[in-house]
Amino acid sequence: MMNKIKNEKLIKNSQGQIAIIILLASAIILTLGLSASKTAITDTKVDTDEELLKEAFNTAESAINNYLTDSNKTSYSTEGSGATVASTSIGGNNVKEISTEGVVLANTNQLFWLVNHDNNKIGSTYYQSDFKIEADNTNVALKIDYFYIDGSDYKVDRFGCPPSVPNVNFVGFNFDCSNKISVTGKKSLLVSVTPLGGSAKIKISGDSEFPVQGEEITAASSTDNGVKTQIKTRYVYQFPSFMLDAITAKNAIE
């Protein structure tokens, strides 16, 4: 009889333990299920946000392209998103210092215009003050080609300001970049600056207003779901680099 009671108690205890184990297992499975569900929802939201952000970016980019086609169009919309465009001049407006938007890659020309300009041709209002060219990287040498009109002749002066940059040796011209380049008696046209030995942000500064170099265009876009983005780009008046290479090849750099 006692054995029977003990066996019944063992069975009940075992059943109780089994029930607890089943409850714990169910709780764990439920927790894992909820976690998996939460992860799936989060991943879906991230994917959705990325798509909306991409849509907003594409709309902003299209707005800029649309503005360049027709500068009167400062707004752009598509299904599910829209953008507005604003433009400011680079130079002009009593600006006496202009910096590049980012670093100029080594062996790449950076142009600064010293005469008024539009999309089709140069004008006849020339920059009148001496100017200085600087780089934010002291380990970079600068090759500077200054184009101007002297009387009725078109000329170019060449300057090289070499700090201790390995493998950059100027032949035929030298210059101290802490000095200003003189424009006295000249009708200044253009400065081409080439960093050598590395990349650098380039700045031109002087005592007079620099002509307009182009425009900086900003497009701010948003989707109907509230995702926003903004992109900014510069469009400056260009000069074919192969022509500059031919003109400035008189002196050498070793």
ABEGO torsion letter per residue (X at the ends): XAAAAAAAAAAAAAAAAAAAAAAAAAAAAAAAAAAAAAAAAAAAAAAAAAAAAAAAAAAAAAAAAAAAABAABABBBBBGBBBBBBBBBBEEGGBABBBBABBBBBGBBBBBBABBBBAABBBABBBABBBBBBBABAABBBBBBBBBBBEABBBBBBBBBBBBBBGBBBBGBBBBAABBBBABGBBBABBBBBBBGEBBBBBBBBABBBBBAEBBBBBBBBBAAGBBBBBBBBBBBBBBAAAAAAAAAABBBX
